[in-house]
């Protein structure tokens, strides 16, 4: 089946830049991706399946690891189409493999996609190079090539007990609800650390709700040579480390900016509890805390730039909340005085009493992303995170140079 004319109607913006590399924005993963022919095919195909085949956006997974679906394989599929069962667990329904337009479709491409389907237990195989698309249905025993592309509901008819659920919108608590919530209810919001001072609980929940309130978007504005280009909404970011931990995995509010160098960055924000530890072999003894997390993206991974301990860095003073950071960087050779000096060179008003002032937030009403107080705090947080990230990169480069000289 020829799909070129349909895909040619889909416009994928390719004028973003990151690390001076031309990028497009993967709107499904909220991630900047280097522009390549195969990537453009993947993005257009995902949009086509969303808009024409009517696959719900939250059930389209681009460049997803098979391990996320229970496989032991380290391979990744270009696009996985999911479906939800009656318990809202998501399973694989089909897989799409995408190639560059100058690569003809081949049995190797089919075999690759078929191997993924056998791993994950899906029923539909699609392969495309942006010019042609081929589709097959399989029940595990018999495989038939399809003459037309089925719409999503037709695909689900092979799973008659399956019902498609619309994703639930994030429910924002009113300020009155916040004020009357019990300690148990506040704690169950999953924003609060075990040892966070209780007088801060409702304010931290207010800030967390503010980040996930999709009825209010970040304002587009420019500050200190930085431009907020777009609010990308809520996304799920996965983290992991060599010890098997997954702290930081969860929902984030993602924002697209253009930095002082003209490069685009996706910056993501969340509030999460950090568990209390006692005599832990890795973490030792630590208190349970509520952390404001700022995450950046590299081309392959997301990484945390700063975790702000709200137990200590969120202060309630004269009915106003102030957000601070001490500038400490947990890296060999790092000096908080140097980081503070760098921040001061960009924005002298952000340095107060030897600490980094990030903003003032209301304590007597709901916080909204498009309010002046929250936007000013967000801008300071973005600026601080960019400066902090560059400082860490400079330390890493200095370490690499020093190690090279020792050889």
Secondary structure, 3 states (H helix, E strand, C coil): CECHHHHHCCCCCCCEEECCEEEEEECCCCEEEECCHHHHHHHHHHHHHHHCCCCCHHHEEEEEEHHHHCCCCCCEEEEEEEEECCCCCEEEEEEEEECCCCCCCCHHHHHHHHHHHHHHCCCEEEEECCCEEEEEEECCCCEEECCCCCCHHHHHCCCCCCCCCCCCCCCCCCHHHHHHCCHHHHHCCCCCCCCCCHHHHHHHHHHHHHHCCCCCCCCCCEECCEEEEEEEEEEEECCCCCCCCCCCCEEEEEEEEECCCCCEEEEEEEEEEECCEEEECCCEEECCEEEEEEEEECCCCEEEEEEEEHHHHEEEECCEEEEEECCCCCCCCCCHHHHHHHHHHHCHHHEECCEEEEEEEECCCCCCCCCHHHHHHHHHHHHHHHHHHHHHHHHHHHHHHHHHHHC
